Amino acid sequence: MRLPCPFCGSRDIQEFVYRGDADRVRPGPDGDFHAYLYERDNVAGPVREHWYHAQGCRNWLVVTRDTVTHAIHHAAFARDVSR
């Protein structure tokens, strides 16, 4: 699979490190941390994910990827994406 880096262009996925779902919000001190870590939806379709371009420009990206087809719909720098 290849990911489109906005700075470096299309790159092999081995250059990136996957962080996880970009839409999850960490709970506060009184929140349910167990649910945050372990109770996740298994979405079939487009999801927004955090990826780190470790072997390239070292930028964090938010990538919209279809979990069924693995098609990449959009990629942008994380600093430019609002939650």
Number of C-alpha atoms within 10 A of each C-alpha: 10 15 22 18 25 14 12 10 9 12 16 11 15 13 16 21 14 15 12 12 15 17 13 13 9 11 12 8 7 6 10 11 13 9 10 13 10 8 9 10 6 7 10 10 13 17 17 19 19 19 26 20 20 14 13 13 13 13 18 20 27 24 24 20 19 16 14 10 10 13 15 17 13 14 20 17 17 18 10 9 10 6 8
